[in-house]
């Protein structure tokens, strides 16, 4: 028994050391990439200032979209919590215990994410309140899924 514990500790230790080495290599690779990009930008800035301004504008647009997505995602997470509670309460209230109430919540998240990313990144839609936008899109997907469930239930009876 003691031998098994020692072997497990050694395996865990080796795993941690290996993970740290890989992490360090990724960090070094990322730093090299950033340095190369910085040198490339400086070269472009010296040779072609108009192109450099266009690149900066494109980067700022990308940062704005990513921030907008992060803020909208908070709304999705808030609705996921509410949706999880609703799924558990409804499944217990009806008397049928659902094996995993997380499946509809995950489905709702994936579909909502698709619509939000399509609006933010593809259509360049300007969103004033991303938190409420995330909750709203999730609520629309939830209601549509609920409507389909009710229609399916009525058609089977």
C-alpha positions as CSV (number, residue, x, y, z in Angstrom):
1,X,0.0,0.0,0.0
2,X,2.8,2.4,0.9
3,X,4.5,1.5,-2.4
4,X,1.3,2.5,-4.4
5,X,1.1,5.8,-2.5
6,X,4.8,6.6,-3.3
7,X,4.3,5.7,-7.0
8,X,1.2,8.0,-7.2
9,X,3.1,10.9,-5.5
10,X,6.0,10.4,-8.0
11,X,3.6,10.3,-11.0
12,X,1.8,13.5,-9.8
13,X,5.1,15.2,-9.2
14,X,6.3,14.3,-12.7
15,X,3.0,15.6,-14.2
16,X,3.3,18.9,-12.4
17,X,6.9,19.3,-13.5
18,X,6.0,18.5,-17.1
19,X,3.0,20.9,-17.1
20,X,5.2,23.7,-15.7
21,X,7.8,23.1,-18.5
22,X,5.1,23.2,-21.2
23,X,3.7,26.3,-19.7
24,X,7.1,28.0,-19.6
25,X,7.7,27.1,-23.2
26,X,4.3,28.5,-24.2
27,X,5.1,31.8,-22.4
28,X,8.5,32.0,-24.1
29,X,6.9,31.3,-27.5
30,X,4.2,33.9,-26.9
31,X,6.9,36.5,-25.9
32,X,8.9,35.8,-29.0
33,X,5.8,36.1,-31.2
34,X,4.9,39.5,-29.5
35,X,8.5,40.7,-30.1
36,X,8.3,39.7,-33.8
37,X,5.0,41.5,-34.2
38,X,6.4,44.6,-32.5
39,X,9.4,44.7,-34.8
40,X,7.1,44.1,-37.8
41,X,4.9,47.0,-36.7
42,X,7.9,49.3,-36.3
43,X,9.1,48.4,-39.8
44,X,5.7,49.1,-41.3
45,X,5.4,52.4,-39.4
46,X,8.7,53.5,-40.9
47,X,8.0,52.4,-44.4
48,X,4.2,53.0,-44.7
49,X,2.5,55.2,-42.1
50,X,-0.9,54.8,-43.8
51,X,-0.8,51.1,-43.5
52,X,0.3,51.3,-39.9
53,X,-2.7,53.5,-39.1
54,X,-5.0,51.0,-40.8
55,X,-3.5,48.2,-38.7
56,X,-4.0,50.1,-35.5
57,X,-7.6,50.9,-36.4
58,X,-8.2,47.2,-37.2
59,X,-6.6,46.2,-33.8
60,X,-8.8,48.7,-31.9
61,X,-11.9,47.4,-33.6
62,X,-11.0,43.8,-32.7
63,X,-10.4,44.8,-29.1
64,X,-13.8,46.6,-29.0
65,X,-15.5,43.5,-30.3
66,X,-13.8,41.2,-27.9
67,X,-14.7,43.5,-24.9
68,X,-18.3,43.6,-26.2
69,X,-18.4,39.8,-26.4
70,X,-17.0,39.4,-22.9
71,X,-19.6,41.8,-21.5
72,X,-22.4,40.0,-23.3
73,X,-21.1,36.7,-22.1
74,X,-21.7,37.8,-18.5
75,X,-25.4,38.2,-19.4
76,X,-25.4,34.7,-20.8
77,X,-23.9,33.3,-17.5
78,X,-26.5,35.1,-15.4
79,X,-29.3,33.6,-17.5
80,X,-27.6,30.2,-17.3
81,X,-27.9,30.3,-13.5
82,X,-31.6,31.3,-13.7
83,X,-32.2,28.7,-16.4
84,X,-30.6,26.0,-14.3
85,X,-32.9,26.8,-11.4
86,X,-35.9,26.9,-13.7
87,X,-35.1,23.5,-15.2
88,X,-34.7,21.8,-11.7
89,X,-37.9,23.4,-10.4
90,X,-39.9,22.5,-13.4
91,X,-38.6,18.9,-13.6
92,X,-39.4,18.4,-9.9
93,X,-42.8,20.2,-10.1
94,X,-44.0,18.0,-13.0
95,X,-42.8,14.9,-11.1
96,X,-40.3,13.7,-13.8
97,X,-36.8,14.0,-12.7
98,X,-34.7,14.9,-15.6
99,X,-31.4,13.0,-15.6
100,X,-29.3,16.0,-16.3
101,X,-30.8,19.5,-16.3
102,X,-27.5,20.9,-17.6
103,X,-28.1,19.7,-21.1
104,X,-30.9,22.2,-22.0
105,X,-28.9,24.9,-20.3
106,X,-25.8,24.1,-22.4
107,X,-27.9,23.9,-25.5
108,X,-29.3,27.3,-24.8
109,X,-25.8,28.7,-24.2
110,X,-24.5,27.3,-27.5
111,X,-27.4,28.7,-29.6
112,X,-27.3,32.1,-27.8
113,X,-23.6,32.3,-28.3
114,X,-24.0,31.6,-32.0
115,X,-26.5,34.4,-32.5
116,X,-24.6,36.9,-30.4
117,X,-21.3,36.3,-32.1
118,X,-23.0,36.5,-35.5
119,X,-24.4,39.9,-34.6
120,X,-21.2,41.2,-33.0
121,X,-18.5,39.9,-35.4
122,X,-20.2,39.3,-38.7
123,X,-22.9,42.1,-38.8
124,X,-20.9,44.7,-36.7
125,X,-24.0,45.5,-34.7
126,X,-23.5,48.2,-32.1
127,X,-24.9,47.1,-28.7
128,X,-25.6,49.7,-26.1
129,X,-26.2,47.4,-23.1
130,X,-24.3,44.1,-23.7
131,X,-25.4,42.6,-20.3
132,X,-29.1,43.0,-21.1
133,X,-28.5,41.9,-24.7
134,X,-27.0,38.6,-23.6
135,X,-29.8,38.0,-21.2
136,X,-32.4,39.0,-23.8
137,X,-31.0,36.7,-26.5
138,X,-30.8,33.8,-24.1
139,X,-34.4,34.4,-23.0
140,X,-35.6,34.4,-26.6
141,X,-33.8,31.1,-27.3
142,X,-35.3,29.7,-24.1
143,X,-38.8,30.7,-25.0
144,X,-38.4,29.3,-28.5
145,X,-37.2,26.0,-27.1
146,X,-40.0,26.0,-24.6
147,X,-42.5,26.6,-27.4
148,X,-41.1,23.8,-29.4
149,X,-41.3,21.5,-26.4
150,X,-45.0,22.4,-25.8
151,X,-45.9,21.9,-29.4
152,X,-44.1,18.5,-29.5
153,X,-45.9,17.5,-26.3
154,X,-49.3,18.5,-27.7
155,X,-48.6,16.7,-30.9
156,X,-47.8,13.4,-29.1
157,X,-51.0,13.5,-27.0
